[in-house]
Amino acid sequence: MSATVTVEICMGTACYVMGGAQLASIADRLPEEWKDRVTVKGMRCVGACQQTGQYGRAPFVRVNDELISEADEGKVLNAIRSILEA
């Protein structure tokens, strides 16, 4: 069975204004061959930005179980790729 990926984008205030809003539409930009294997959804604030230095800076995205700090489209796509191509 082929791998599936869940991408959860933090929609807390800090994450939203620091890039989470733009990442919310990443599903529209996924390669066609990934679209049936990747689920993208918003999530409540994970509180990682409140734990200064421990997790990094907003925006945060969780790809399966990996929390990505200072997430951007490239980091998220690379995390998805590493799971789908494993």
Backbone bond lengths (Angstrom), bond angles and torsions (degrees), N, CA, C in turn:
res aa  C-N    CA-C-N  psi(-1)  N-CA   C-N-CA  omega(-1)  CA-C   N-CA-C  phi
1 M - - - 1.454 - - 1.535 109.10 -
2 S 1.302 116.74 138.92 1.461 120.52 -177.72 1.529 110.83 -79.71
3 A 1.313 113.98 151.32 1.466 120.93 -177.84 1.526 110.68 -66.89
4 T 1.324 114.36 149.68 1.462 120.93 171.90 1.516 107.94 -122.06
5 V 1.309 115.20 155.69 1.459 121.00 -175.17 1.528 109.02 -130.34
6 T 1.334 115.67 135.56 1.457 121.44 172.64 1.523 107.74 -112.28
7 V 1.323 115.31 124.26 1.464 121.98 178.65 1.520 106.64 -110.49
8 E 1.332 116.79 119.66 1.458 122.08 178.98 1.525 108.55 -115.02
9 I 1.311 115.58 121.13 1.464 121.71 -177.42 1.515 108.84 -102.89
10 C 1.331 116.25 123.85 1.458 120.50 179.38 1.528 109.50 -64.19
11 M 1.314 115.89 130.77 1.457 121.59 179.31 1.520 111.84 -111.39
12 G 1.345 116.48 17.30 1.452 120.29 172.80 1.522 109.32 -63.50
13 T 1.303 117.82 161.05 1.463 122.17 -173.78 1.527 112.94 -54.26
14 A 1.327 117.85 -51.50 1.471 120.02 -177.60 1.520 111.18 -61.46
15 C 1.315 116.90 -47.15 1.466 119.91 -179.70 1.519 111.30 -64.14
16 Y 1.308 116.13 -41.57 1.465 120.55 -177.73 1.529 110.99 -60.07
17 V 1.332 116.73 -47.48 1.469 119.57 -176.69 1.527 112.30 -78.03
18 M 1.329 117.96 -20.21 1.469 120.37 -178.78 1.527 112.91 -94.02
19 G 1.332 117.15 10.27 1.463 119.76 174.34 1.507 115.43 134.74
20 G 1.311 117.70 -12.41 1.463 120.18 179.23 1.523 112.87 -60.58
21 A 1.317 116.14 -33.54 1.468 119.83 179.86 1.528 110.73 -62.05
22 Q 1.330 117.19 -41.77 1.457 120.92 179.32 1.531 111.10 -70.99
23 L 1.333 116.90 -35.71 1.459 120.50 -179.96 1.522 112.52 -69.24
24 A 1.320 116.67 -21.91 1.460 120.64 -177.91 1.522 112.78 -59.74
25 S 1.314 117.56 -23.46 1.467 120.31 -179.31 1.528 112.19 -100.29
26 I 1.326 117.51 16.22 1.465 120.69 -177.68 1.533 111.91 -61.89
27 A 1.317 117.65 -28.00 1.474 120.37 179.35 1.524 111.31 -57.46
28 D 1.322 116.75 -33.11 1.467 121.02 -179.83 1.524 112.16 -70.30
29 R 1.321 117.10 -18.63 1.460 121.11 -176.16 1.527 113.54 -108.55
30 L 1.318 117.03 7.95 1.462 120.30 177.50 1.522 110.12 -70.80
31 P 1.330 116.78 146.80 1.462 118.86 172.98 1.535 110.08 -57.50
32 E 1.296 116.87 144.07 1.468 122.15 -175.40 1.534 112.09 -53.49
33 E 1.321 117.63 -39.09 1.467 120.83 -176.89 1.530 112.80 -71.07
34 W 1.323 118.32 -12.22 1.465 121.98 177.81 1.525 112.89 -94.50
35 K 1.303 117.79 -22.30 1.468 121.41 -166.70 1.523 114.09 -57.19
36 D 1.324 118.87 -33.82 1.464 119.97 -179.58 1.530 112.05 -85.76
37 R 1.330 117.29 -1.46 1.463 121.30 -178.36 1.520 112.90 -114.89
38 V 1.332 117.78 -3.04 1.466 122.21 -176.30 1.528 109.58 -124.55
39 T 1.324 115.68 129.10 1.464 122.40 174.70 1.523 107.67 -111.01
40 V 1.327 116.38 127.98 1.466 121.56 178.77 1.515 108.24 -115.19
41 K 1.334 116.31 130.11 1.465 120.23 178.66 1.520 109.74 -149.82
42 G 1.299 115.07 161.33 1.456 120.85 175.34 1.521 109.72 -84.98
43 M 1.322 115.72 158.44 1.462 120.41 175.49 1.523 109.07 -138.50
44 R 1.299 114.80 158.43 1.460 120.22 175.64 1.514 109.66 -65.77
45 C 1.297 115.42 162.46 1.473 120.93 178.02 1.522 109.94 -52.82
46 V 1.326 115.60 130.19 1.460 120.11 178.46 1.522 111.70 -88.99
47 G 1.324 117.73 -8.64 1.453 122.29 177.01 1.517 114.29 77.12
48 A 1.325 117.53 6.58 1.465 120.37 -177.01 1.523 111.81 -64.53
49 C 1.312 118.42 -32.99 1.459 120.77 -178.05 1.530 111.56 -70.77
50 Q 1.319 117.77 -17.84 1.458 121.43 179.57 1.521 111.90 -81.73
51 Q 1.321 117.04 -13.20 1.457 121.73 179.87 1.529 107.80 -101.59
52 T 1.314 114.96 73.75 1.454 124.53 -171.32 1.523 112.83 -45.20
53 G 1.317 115.07 125.00 1.446 121.46 175.25 1.511 116.12 82.26
54 Q 1.310 118.05 -21.84 1.453 119.78 -175.77 1.531 112.23 -75.50
55 Y 1.316 117.40 -39.00 1.456 120.80 -175.38 1.522 113.76 -116.07
56 G 1.300 118.96 -9.93 1.456 121.23 -176.50 1.515 111.15 102.12
57 R 1.325 115.49 -155.75 1.466 120.46 -174.38 1.520 111.38 -117.96
58 A 1.326 114.05 161.01 1.464 122.38 178.41 1.537 109.63 -67.02
59 P 1.316 117.21 156.51 1.459 128.92 -0.95 1.534 112.15 -81.97
60 F 1.333 114.39 154.03 1.452 121.35 178.90 1.520 110.39 -109.90
61 V 1.312 114.77 140.21 1.461 122.15 176.73 1.520 106.80 -135.58
62 R 1.322 116.32 136.50 1.458 120.60 174.93 1.525 107.64 -105.84
63 V 1.343 115.29 122.80 1.460 121.44 175.75 1.520 105.49 -110.78
64 N 1.336 115.76 109.53 1.459 122.73 -167.14 1.522 107.43 51.20
65 D 1.306 120.52 -112.62 1.466 120.33 -177.38 1.524 113.50 -103.58
66 E 1.323 117.76 2.97 1.467 121.08 -177.21 1.532 110.54 -94.24
67 L 1.332 116.80 122.88 1.457 121.74 176.87 1.526 108.47 -90.37
68 I 1.317 115.99 122.39 1.464 121.96 -179.00 1.518 108.46 -106.15
69 S 1.336 117.01 124.96 1.457 120.97 176.48 1.519 109.26 -96.31
70 E 1.330 115.37 160.14 1.469 121.51 -177.49 1.525 109.64 46.31
71 A 1.320 114.06 44.18 1.463 121.09 -174.98 1.520 111.14 -64.66
72 D 1.310 113.95 139.60 1.458 121.26 170.60 1.520 106.42 -138.24
73 E 1.300 116.11 174.81 1.455 119.92 -174.74 1.531 111.36 -58.86
74 G 1.321 117.65 -41.20 1.460 121.23 -179.53 1.517 112.82 -61.59
75 K 1.338 117.15 -45.70 1.462 120.86 180.00 1.530 110.94 -63.44
76 V 1.331 115.94 -41.86 1.463 119.99 -178.58 1.528 110.00 -67.11
77 L 1.319 118.00 -45.41 1.466 121.16 179.47 1.527 111.12 -62.77
78 N 1.328 117.85 -39.00 1.468 120.72 177.56 1.523 111.30 -63.83
79 A 1.331 117.63 -40.43 1.471 121.21 178.58 1.524 110.38 -65.10
80 I 1.329 117.17 -41.94 1.465 120.80 178.02 1.528 109.39 -63.32
81 R 1.318 116.46 -46.98 1.470 121.91 -179.05 1.535 110.87 -57.27
82 S 1.335 116.99 -44.53 1.463 119.42 -177.40 1.528 111.76 -63.22
83 I 1.324 117.37 -31.25 1.470 120.50 177.83 1.525 111.00 -77.18
84 L 1.323 116.98 -45.84 1.455 120.76 -176.27 1.523 112.82 -69.98
85 E 1.318 116.57 -27.51 1.473 119.73 -177.39 1.533 112.47 -97.93
86 A 1.334 117.31 3.39 1.475 120.33 -179.08 1.520 111.03 -73.34
